[in-house]
């Protein structure tokens, strides 16, 4: 059986992988939903756009469910803290996620233009609102959440000192929206063969990518100079398995979220690679290298999420009551639980990856207006 501290680090990496998988796949779906009315002014155009993700949108949500389930088992305190602290936001997120299946599955049940437009609105709203919710939660996590535990480990959330919705929250939300839009736009280039839609994509992809580069730079700069980060000074890892932490072992000040990059300068290549990927994406998109452009978008998401994971490590959910902050050690389940889950994950995560690859490969073809018109009942 692996060392407990190593198991905690492995599960941190695995959950980061699951979150990355969610942003790559389900983020793609949400980006397509946001672009629906931007690219599809006509009914037939919207049908083309929707059917690019029709075979996969529900399967892609497995990543979200798996990540939440893994978090519940591996980090029960993190699961409880996030879902109780952001109860209203989570509730709103789920409500709008419920609209997406209605929009997809029922839009063609009634041959009525008004009904189809309503379903398209459900898809668009059910895509933009969860994206905003995810960005909001991430913004609050990076600023610290006002929670603490009593001696019985009951969680208390101090709503009286809830951080106001700030400029930083807005920046994180815009960045999150641009990330999913970039992923969706490059995917649509691969899947659509329609002159009108493709011409629009050729214009908006460089715009989205340049906007994302700008937002990444100013957001990272804002984190360095204006956001109070956390730094762990403890040398005895065993002490990290207990709550609350010793206050003197935690430093809390501006610029500390880049402490891991300062200590390990080679890690700077990860955030820098995000910018490089986006610049390459713009060039590849202009020269019609759509597959490579889409790969660059995927690597961009991997770079961004990895940058965040490295920045906050070993913290998972920092608290404004600093010594109650949750780290990968004091939030983890037992050694036995993590070990059993690891064996399960090593079996099923490759299966999910292979199955997802097989589905995308088998159902990959360019959609045209002719496909929709010849088989109106076989498409959304």
C-alpha positions in Angstrom: 0.0 0.0 0.0 1.3 3.4 -0.9 2.5 6.0 1.6 -0.5 8.2 2.8 1.1 11.5 1.8 1.9 10.2 -1.7 -1.7 8.9 -2.0 -3.0 12.4 -1.1 -0.8 13.9 -3.9 -1.9 11.3 -6.4 -5.6 12.0 -5.7 -5.0 15.7 -6.1 -3.5 15.0 -9.6 -6.4 12.6 -10.5 -9.1 15.1 -9.5 -7.3 17.8 -11.5 -7.4 15.4 -14.4 -11.1 14.8 -14.0 -11.8 18.6 -13.8 -9.7 19.1 -16.9 -11.7 16.4 -18.7 -14.9 18.2 -17.7 -13.7 21.5 -19.0 -12.4 20.0 -22.3 -15.6 18.0 -23.0 -18.6 19.6 -21.2 -17.0 23.0 -21.5 -17.0 22.4 -25.3 -20.8 21.7 -25.1 -21.4 24.8 -23.1 -19.4 26.9 -25.5 -21.4 25.6 -28.4 -24.6 26.6 -26.5 -23.3 30.1 -25.9 -22.4 30.5 -29.6 -25.8 29.1 -30.8 -27.5 32.5 -31.4 -24.2 34.2 -32.3 -23.5 31.9 -35.2 -27.0 30.6 -36.0 -29.3 33.4 -36.9 -31.5 31.0 -39.0 -33.3 27.9 -37.8 -31.3 25.6 -40.1 -28.0 27.1 -39.0 -28.9 26.4 -35.3 -29.7 22.8 -36.2 -26.3 22.4 -37.8 -24.6 23.8 -34.7 -26.6 21.8 -32.2 -26.0 18.5 -34.0 -22.3 18.8 -33.8 -22.5 18.0 -30.1 -25.8 15.9 -30.3 -24.0 12.5 -29.9 -21.9 13.6 -27.0 -23.4 16.3 -24.9 -25.0 14.0 -22.3 -22.0 11.6 -22.2 -19.7 14.5 -21.6 -21.5 15.3 -18.3 -20.1 12.1 -16.9 -16.9 14.0 -16.3 -18.7 16.4 -14.0 -20.5 13.6 -12.1 -17.3 11.6 -11.8 -15.3 14.6 -10.5 -18.0 15.4 -8.0 -18.2 11.8 -6.9 -14.4 11.5 -6.6 -14.3 14.7 -4.5 -17.0 13.4 -2.2 -15.0 10.2 -1.6 -11.5 11.5 -1.6 -12.0 14.9 0.1 -15.3 14.8 2.0 -14.6 18.0 3.9 -14.0 19.8 0.6 -17.2 18.5 -0.9 -19.2 19.5 2.2 -17.6 22.9 2.4 -18.1 23.8 -1.3 -21.6 22.5 -1.6 -22.7 24.2 1.6 -20.8 27.5 1.1 -22.1 27.8 -2.5 -25.5 26.2 -2.0 -27.4 28.9 -3.8 -24.9 29.1 -6.7 -24.9 25.2 -7.0 -28.7 25.2 -6.9 -28.9 27.8 -9.7 -26.3 25.8 -11.7 -28.3 22.6 -11.5 -31.6 24.4 -12.4 -30.0 25.7 -15.6 -28.3 22.4 -16.3 -31.8 20.9 -16.2 -32.8 23.2 -19.1 -30.2 21.7 -21.5 -31.8 18.2 -21.8 -35.2 19.8 -22.4 -33.7 22.0 -25.1 -31.9 19.1 -26.8 -34.4 16.2 -26.5 -37.7 18.1 -27.0 -36.9 20.7 -29.6 -38.0 18.6 -32.5 -40.9 16.9 -30.8 -43.2 19.7 -31.9 -43.0 21.0 -35.5 -43.3 24.5 -34.3 -40.8 27.4 -34.9 -41.7 29.1 -31.6 -41.2 25.9 -29.6 -37.9 25.2 -31.3 -36.7 28.8 -30.6 -37.7 28.3 -26.9 -35.7 25.1 -26.7 -32.7 26.9 -28.4 -33.0 29.6 -25.7 -33.0 26.8 -23.0 -29.8 25.4 -24.5 -28.1 28.9 -24.7 -29.1 29.9 -21.1 -28.4 26.4 -19.8 -24.8 26.8 -21.2 -24.0 30.4 -20.2 -25.3 30.3 -16.6 -23.3 27.2 -15.5 -20.2 28.7 -17.0 -20.8 31.9 -15.0 -21.4 29.8 -11.9 -18.1 27.9 -12.3 -16.2 31.2 -12.8 -17.9 32.7 -9.8 -17.0 29.7 -7.5 -13.4 29.7 -8.8 -13.1 33.5 -8.1 -14.3 33.1 -4.6 -12.0 30.1 -3.9 -8.9 32.1 -5.0 -9.9 34.9 -2.6 -10.7 32.6 0.3 -14.0 31.5 1.7 -15.3 32.5 5.2 -15.8 29.1 6.8 -14.5 27.4 9.9 -15.1 24.1 11.9 -16.1 23.6 15.5 -14.6 20.9 17.7 -17.1 18.3 16.2 -16.0 19.3 12.7 -19.3 20.9 11.9 -18.9 23.4 9.1 -19.9 27.0 9.8 -20.1 29.5 6.9 -19.9 33.2 8.0 -22.2 34.9 5.5 -21.8 38.2 7.4 -18.3 38.6 5.9 -19.1 37.1 2.5 -16.7 38.6 0.0 -18.6 41.0 -2.3 -18.7 40.4 -6.0 -15.6 42.1 -7.1 -13.7 43.0 -10.3 -11.6 39.9 -9.8 -14.8 37.7 -9.9 -15.8 39.4 -13.1 -12.4 38.8 -14.6 -12.4 35.1 -13.7 -16.0 34.7 -15.2 -15.0 36.4 -18.5 -11.9 34.3 -18.7 -13.9 31.1 -18.1 -16.4 32.1 -20.8 -13.7 32.8 -23.3 -12.0 29.4 -22.6 -15.2 27.5 -23.4 -15.9 29.7 -26.4 -12.5 29.1 -27.8 -12.8 25.3 -27.3 -16.3 25.3 -28.9 -15.3 27.5 -31.9 -12.3 25.4 -32.8 -14.5 22.2 -32.5 -17.2 23.7 -34.7 -14.6 24.4 -37.4 -13.9 20.7 -37.4 -17.5 19.6 -37.6 -19.3 22.1 -39.8 -19.1 22.4 -43.6 -21.3 25.5 -44.2 -19.8 28.6 -45.8 -21.9 31.1 -43.8 -21.0 29.6 -40.4 -17.4 28.9 -41.3 -16.9 32.4 -42.4 -18.2 33.7 -39.0 -15.9 31.2 -37.2 -12.9 32.4 -39.2 -13.6 35.9 -37.8 -14.5 35.2 -34.2 -11.8 32.6 -33.4 -8.9 35.1 -33.6 -11.0 37.6 -31.7 -11.8 35.1 -28.9 -8.2 33.9 -28.7 -6.7 37.4 -28.5 -9.3 38.4 -25.9 -8.4 35.3 -23.9 -4.7 36.1 -24.0 -5.4 39.6 -22.7 -7.6 38.3 -19.9 -5.1 35.6 -18.9 -2.3 38.2 -18.6 -4.3 40.8 -16.7 -5.9 38.2 -14.4 -2.6 36.6 -13.6 -1.1 40.0 -12.9 -4.1 40.9 -10.7 -3.5 37.7 -8.7 0.2 38.5 -8.2 -0.3 42.1 -7.0 -3.8 42.4 -5.5 -5.1 38.9 -4.4 -4.1 37.6 -1.0 -2.7 34.1 -1.4 -1.7 31.4 1.1 1.7 29.9 1.8 2.4 26.9 3.9 5.5 27.1 6.1 5.2 23.8 7.9 8.0 21.2 7.5 6.2 18.4 9.4 3.7 16.9 7.0 2.1 14.8 9.7 0.9 18.0 11.4 -1.0 18.8 8.2 -3.4 16.0 8.7 -5.3 17.8 11.5 -7.7 20.7 11.7 -7.3 23.5 12.5 -3.8 24.1 11.2 -1.3 26.0 13.4 -1.8 29.6 12.5 1.9 30.4 12.6 2.5 27.8 9.9 0.4 29.7 7.3 1.4 32.9 5.6 -1.3 35.0 4.1 -0.5 37.9 1.8 -0.5 39.4 -1.7 1.5 37.5 -4.3 1.6 34.2 -2.4 -0.4 32.3 -5.1 2.8 32.4 -7.2 5.0 31.1 -4.4 5.3 27.6 -6.0 6.4 29.1 -9.3 9.0 31.3 -7.5 10.4 28.2 -5.7 10.4 26.1 -8.9 11.1 28.5 -11.7 10.8 25.8 -14.4 7.0 25.7 -13.7 6.6 29.1 -15.4 6.7 27.2 -18.7 3.1 26.0 -18.0 1.3 29.4 -17.8 3.6 30.7 -20.6 2.6 27.7 -22.8 -1.0 28.8 -22.5 -0.2 32.0 -24.3 1.9 30.2 -26.9 -0.9 27.7 -27.5 -3.3 30.5 -28.2 -1.0 32.3 -30.5 -0.4 29.0 -32.4 -4.2 28.5 -32.5 -4.8 31.8 -34.2 -2.2 31.1 -36.9 -3.4 27.5 -37.4 -7.0 28.6 -37.7 -6.2 31.3 -40.3 -4.3 28.7 -42.4 -7.2 26.2 -42.0 -5.3 23.6 -39.9 -8.4 22.9 -37.9 -7.3 19.7 -36.1 -4.1 21.3 -34.9 -6.0 24.4 -33.8 -8.4 22.3 -31.8 -5.5 20.4 -30.2 -4.0 23.8 -29.2 -7.3 24.7 -27.6 -7.2 21.5 -25.6 -3.6 22.2 -24.5 -4.6 25.7 -23.5 -7.3 24.3 -21.1 -4.8 21.8 -19.7 -2.2 24.7 -19.2 -4.7 27.0 -17.4 -6.1 24.3 -15.0 -2.6 23.0 -14.3 -1.4 26.6 -13.5 -4.3 27.0 -11.0 -3.6 23.6 -9.5 0.1 24.4 -9.0 -0.6 27.9 -7.7 -2.9 26.8 -4.9 -1.1 23.6 -4.0 -1.3 22.2 -1.3 -4.4 24.2 -0.5 -7.8 23.0 -2.0 -10.2 25.4 -0.4 -8.5 28.3 1.5 -10.5 30.0 4.3 -10.4 33.6 5.4 -9.9 32.0 8.8 -6.5 30.8 7.6 -5.9 28.0 10.0 -9.1 26.3 8.9 -8.1 26.1 5.3 -8.4 22.7 3.7 -5.3 21.2 2.2 -4.7 17.9 0.3 -3.7 16.4 3.6 -6.2 17.5 6.2 -9.2 17.2 3.8 -8.3 13.7 2.6 -10.2 10.5 3.4 -8.5 7.5 5.1 -5.5 5.7 3.6 -7.7 2.6 2.9 -10.4 4.7 1.1 -7.8 6.4 -1.1 -6.1 3.2 -1.9 -9.3 1.3 -2.9 -10.4 4.3 -4.9 -7.0 4.5 -6.7 -7.3 0.9 -7.9 -10.9 1.6 -9.2 -9.7 4.9 -10.9 -6.8 3.1 -12.6 -9.3 0.7 -14.1 -12.2 3.0 -15.1 -10.5 6.3 -16.1 -8.7 4.6 -19.0 -12.0 2.9 -20.0 -13.8 6.3 -20.0 -11.0 7.8 -22.1 -11.0 5.0 -24.6 -14.7 4.9 -24.9 -14.9 8.7 -25.3 -12.2 8.6 -28.0 -14.1 5.7 -29.8 -17.4 7.6 -29.7 -15.9 10.8 -31.1 -14.0 8.9 -33.8 -17.0 6.9 -34.9 -19.4 9.9 -35.0 -17.0 12.3 -36.6 -18.0 13.8 -39.9 -18.7 17.3 -41.2 -22.4 18.3 -40.9 -24.0 20.3 -43.8 -27.5 21.6 -44.5 -28.0 18.7 -46.8 -27.5 16.2 -44.0 -30.3 17.9 -42.0 -32.7 18.3 -44.9 -32.3 14.7 -46.1 -32.7 13.2 -42.6 -34.9 15.7 -40.7 -36.1 13.1 -38.2 -32.6 11.7 -37.4 -31.3 15.0 -36.1 -32.1 17.4 -33.2 
